[in-house]
Amino acid sequence: MKKVLKNIVNFTIILVVILPLFTTNIFAYEEQEVDKLLEEYKFGEAYKILKENLYDEDKNIDPIKIRKILELEFIVTDTSSMILHALELVEYGQNSKDYYNQMIGYYYLGSVYYELYDDTKAIENFEKMLSIAQSKNYPLGKGMYYMFTGLIYSSYEDYDLALENFTKAQPYFEEAHLDENWVFPNFKENNKFMIDLIEIILSKSQDKVSRFVELGDAFKDKNWKLKYSSMSRCGYELNKIGAFKEAAYMLEESKKTIALADFGDMYNKFSGYMDYDLAYSYYSMGDFKRASELLLDEAYTTNNTKLEVERGELINQKLREIESKEIKRQSETKTKIISAISALLVFLLITVIIIVRQYKVADRLSQEVYERSIRDNMTGLFNRTEIINLYQKNIDKDISLSVIDIDDFKNINDTYGHSVGDIVIKDISSIIQDIVGDKGYVGRYGGEEFLVILKKSDQYDSKKLLEEIRITIENKKWFFKDSPVTVSIGLLNEAKNTSFNNGFKAADELLYLAKRNGKNIICHI
């Protein structure tokens, strides 16, 4: 009996010593498996494992995994998922006082709004990131702030200010300590690439073409993200200066890089944007067959609209939760005060009146938070997520879809400044909304581009209504110049039972046709 007991004790000791090591190896294996998949560019499989193991048993997130997920989503521009995960990372940082990860959450929120052309919200989140970086002395956050403000100026082709900001960012990236948890730790090299790129753009030399090609080729042996992003950007710039052959070479090389990666079920639309630039190169060289093949390839442009709408609803819910935290705290404080007073009051009627008033205040504040989550900050129109949501809700009805774009808007910004450009966007938004009224929905899709969904009716015609919008804008007098500001419009008259992607693609192609045919017109089918 003693011998049996001794064996049991010995076996228990072995289990106590060995089992933790075995368990640790299981979790380590999961991390090693993800890292291996990332090294092999199997991003879809890595993404799936990370998502399946994102939460622990108590539904708490793992900030390292959510950061890796965000990096992969940023690659494929899965903006709706990015907003949800970035909000979760911010919330995690707030609750746990993990300021570093809270800062990174704001970085990704700013990044996604930058991708959605909502520069106001992008800057708002980058400034929150900078505030944490300054108070906690995180050089990485300071560098990322100046890098993205440089990208914003670059998108408006204000290259002097862009270069100034990229130059400010570089010393911070040199100083920054990047932890080992970044999938693509390339901030310093990305920023240096943008400095070199803009110096070529600003140069007066005649060898710009060869310099762009040399810059892109310099990244051939770099990691996956640096290679595809730098070469595609050089290709885009080569297209702008008419070097179509060199642009096609650079974009094809970047496309080959994308083909190396396996994204699985991840939504991969960024290749579609590259196909458009590549098609433009071939079209300009007269290779219409190759251009049409690229434009008609829907391998990267098909999107599950229903999923996007569901994500949009989740985003609105998460935004309301975060934005109303302060309101909830105030409401809780008021409720405690009311309860204390109520206990002392003799008349039940007085107690009921006070409680009802507080509920009304809370309800009004909640409604205000909801309205902010579905509206564009600058114009008050529906934001991009909500206008797509409204289209999907009305897809089985007789509706039309039109895309309206302000003609030569870049020239307005360059000549008169961005503040004047903002006034133009706001005034044109008001004209469109006033004329559409309750006949449909108006949303700001991004930058100077608007979407209008019109409900079919015997009382008006979609084309005539849009023509009224076009003429009203053309006849408007502006304080900053005598000549008119105009818009071009693409109209898909019959959008019933057409997915948003297909409907938008058709309307956008008609808009492009209107631009090519002299602008300030409506093209429709």
VENVEN-V499124 format. One line per field, one symbol per residue. ss: DSSP state (2 for helix, 1 for strand, 0 for the rest). phi: phi as a letter, one per 30 degrees, with the letter a starting at -180 (. if undefined). psi: psi as a letter, one per 20 degrees, with the letter a starting at -180 (. if undefined). A space follows every 10 residues. Layout:
BEGIN
ss = ???
phi = ???
psi = ???
END
This chain:
BEGIN
ss = 0222222222 2222222222 2222222222 2222222220 0022222222 2200100000 1022222222 2222200022 2222222222 2222220022 2222222222 2222200022 2222222222 2222220022 2222222222 2222200022 2222222222 2222200000 0000002222 2222222222 2200000222 2222222000 0002222222 2222222222 0002222222 2222222222 0000000002 2222222222 2222200222 2222220000 0000222222 2222222222 2220222222 2222222222 2222000222 2222222222 2222222222 2222100000 0102222222 2220000011 1111110022 2222220222 2222222222 2222222221 1111110011 1111101001 0222222222 2222200000 0000001111 1100000002 2222222222 2222220000 01110
phi = .ddddddddd ddddddddee dddeddddde dddddddddc icdddddddd ddcdcddcid dcdddddddd ddddechddd dddedddddd dddddchcdd ddddddeddd ddddddicdd dddedddddd eddddchcee dddddddddd dddddcicdd dddeddddde edddddccdd cddbdceddd ddeddddddd eddcdcceed ddddddddce cddedddddd dddddddded cidddddded dddddddddd ccchdddbcd ddddeddddd dddddjcddd ddeddcdcec cdbddedddd dedddedddd dddceddddd dddddddddd dedcddcded dddddddddd dddddddddd dddccdedci dddedddded dddcdccdbc bbccbddhde dddddcjddd edddeddded ddddddhcdl bbbcdlhccb cbccddadda cedddddddd deddddccdc adddcbbcbc bcdccehcee eddddddddd ddddddcjih bccbb
psi = ghhggghggg hgggghgggh gggghghhgg ghgggghghj kmhggggggg hhkhqahjkq qohgghghgh ghhhgjlmhg hggghhhhgg gghghiknhg hgghghghgg ghhghjjmhg hghghhhggh gghghjlohg hgghghghhg hghhhjkmhg hghgghhhhg hhhhhqoprj jpgnmkgghg ghghggghhg giqjrikhgh hggggghijh jrrgghgggg hhghgghhgh jjmhghgggg hgghhhghih qoicippnih hgghhghghh ghghijmhgh ghgghiojhj ipqnhggggg hghhgggggh gghjghgggg ggghgggggg ghhiqgphgg ggggggghhg gggggghggg ghiiqpgghi rqrgghhggh ghhjhjroqq pqpppppkhh hgghgiqhhg ghggggghgg gggghgcjib qpqohpckpq ppoppqqiir pgghghhggg ggghippqhi qhqqprqqpp pohnjpkpqg gggggghhhh ghghghkirk rppq.
END
